[in-house]
Amino acid sequence: MADAAGIAVRCEDLRRRYGEGQAAIDALAGVDLEFPAGQLTGIVGPSGSGKSTLMHCLAGLDRPTSGRVWIESTELTSLGDSALTKLRRDKLGFVFQFFNLIPVLSAEENVTLPLRIAGRDVDGEWLETLLETVGIADRRRHRPAELSGGQQQRVAIARALITRPAVVFADEPTGNLDSASSADVLELIRRSVDELGRTVVIVTHDPRVASYADRLVMLVDGKVSRDTPVMSESQVHELMQTV
């Protein structure tokens, strides 16, 4: 069993192969990583490098061909479908490029939806903290169609945090936003780590997004090419141009 002390996510010799025989593609070719709690990690790499596959395997959205994944002390790769679904619901938060809000629900109802699905009570104090932190307390009764793209992504971030997850996975979370809204959302993700103590793993191709991280993991051809502390946006851009 992995030593989970201070580690939110861990994987060992993670491999994901698609297809068979000569047509097979190794999206992940033996990845070993640890993601410390309370840290924002950016996963970067060229198109086809395996970064989204890595996130999906770490988050239990896809099963690896081989290797092992732990969320805290629980090994994902040993769980059946129902147990995996429960772990994702209880331990993980997700923020995607598309906001995936329910159109007929208010902002507040969208935020608390994961708790209602799980049959759990809403912690009113935590809800208010989140709504204030993400800046939508005054828009809580509005439905998604009445909110801007940036506001909808703020709702999605609050929804990802409402269960106090062990880790939040974000896949290109600013991909559908203009530059001003992107900056606001990135600052919010950064605050969720610094002020709320969350652990975030963010997949991106954008050096500006990656520069908000504490640490960068670069994948090339399904393998870890670099694992380095955060750099400036220009340094991140130069690094990403080397592959």
Order of alpha helices (4+ residues) and beta strands (2+ residues): beta-beta-beta-alpha-beta-beta-alpha-beta-alpha-alpha-alpha-beta-alpha-beta-alpha-beta-beta-alpha
